[in-house]
């Protein structure tokens, strides 16, 4: 059974986080924002299947119509890939419509799996940020919404 619950910072301690994401939680800016959720222009969800957390994800609205999205995956997520994609994509689209976003962006590590994940969610790559964090390249990706056609 799939459940979505409001994200709380403590969920990250319960998340069986993929090892390559652990260093990212040391970023003070991310830590500060996530501890404050929910905020008027930021929120998140924790996705659970049965009693296991699959991932924590959410957004931070940068300014009118534009938001940054984030996701921290569990090692358990692979077993429920289709479910997770469906839930995250649905949340993203519904939230974008309600909030009136025309652009959603994210940074991902320059790893094939991460790039494929963004493609499946409908993001397009816009560029590479060279040596962005810990001398590692990151990919800036964005997804666009045109609500005038809806």
N, C-alpha and C positions, 0 to 999 in steps of 0.2 A: 504494500500500500504506500503510495506516494503522498507525502505531506510537505507543505510549505509553512514554515514558521518565521516570525519576525526575527531577523538577525540580531544577535547580541554578541558582543566582543568575546565573551566566554566560550562561545561555540567553537572558536578557533582552537581552544585548548582541548576540546572534545573531538575535533576533526582529525582523522587519521591522514594528516596532510602529506601530500606527495613530497618526497625528500628534497627535490630541487626547488620547492617553494619556501622551505623553512627560512633561508636567509632573507627573503623578501619581507618577512614580518618584522625585521629589525629596523625597517625604515620608519623613522620617527613621525614623519608626516602622515603616512598610512595608519600607523598605530594611533595617532591622535584623532584622526577623523573617524576611524572605526569605533573607537571607544565612545564617541559622541553620538553615534546613531541611535534612534533616528533624529534627523535634523529636518528643517523645512525643505531643504534642497538636496537631501541625501538620505538614502535608505538602503536596506538590504534584506535578503531572505536567506534562510538556511533550508536546503532541500534535503529531505530525509526519505529513504526507502526502508520500510519496516522500522527498525530501531537504529539504523546506521545513517550517519550524515554523509551525503554524497558530495556536497559542496556548499560554500557560502558565496553569495554574489550580491551585487548591488550597484548603485550609481552615486555619483556626486555631480550635481548640476553645476557647470562652470559659469554659465550665463544663459540668458534667455535662448532657448532652442538648442542648446549644446550641453551634452553631458559626457562625463568620463565613466566607463563601466569597469568593474573589477570582478574577479572570480578566483577563489582558492579551492582547488580540487582535492578530494580524498583519493587515496589509493583504491578505494572501493568503487570509484566512479566508473571504471572500465567495464565492470559487470553490468552496468545500467546505462551505457552510453546513449542509446536511443532515447530513453526516458529523460536523461539529463538534458540532452540537446532540445528535446521538445519543450521541457519546462522552462529552460533558460531563454529559448527563442520566444516562447509565448509571453513570458514576463517582460522581455525586452520590447517586444512589439506593443503590448498592451500599455506599458508604462510610457513608451515614446508617444503613443497616441494621446493618452490622458494628459501628459505633461506638455504636449505640443513640441516635442523635439524634432528638429530637422536633421540633426547630426548627432551621432553617438560615436565616441572614439575610445580606443584602448591601446595600451602598450603591451606587447607580448615579447617573450624571449625569442631569439632567433633560432628556434628549434622547429623542425618540420612538423611535429605533432601539434605544437601550439599554433602554427600558421594554418594548418589544415582545419583545426577547431574554429578559428576565426572565419575561414572561408565557408564552412558549413553553416555558421550563424549569419552569413550574409555580409560580412565585412570585406572591404577591399584594402589592400596594402597601399599606403601613401608614401612610405619612405622608411629609411633606416636611421636610427639614432646611434651613431658610432660611439662605442665605449660609454654607453649611457650610465650603467650602474655596475659597479665592481668590474670595470673595464670590459663589460660584455655588451654586444650590440643588441638593441631592441628594435622591434618593428612597430611603427605607428600604423594602425588600421582604423578605418571608419566605416560606418554604415549610415546611409542617408534615407530619409523618409520624406515623401511628398504627400501631404495630407490634402492638397487641393484636388487630387484625383480620386479621393475616397468617396 
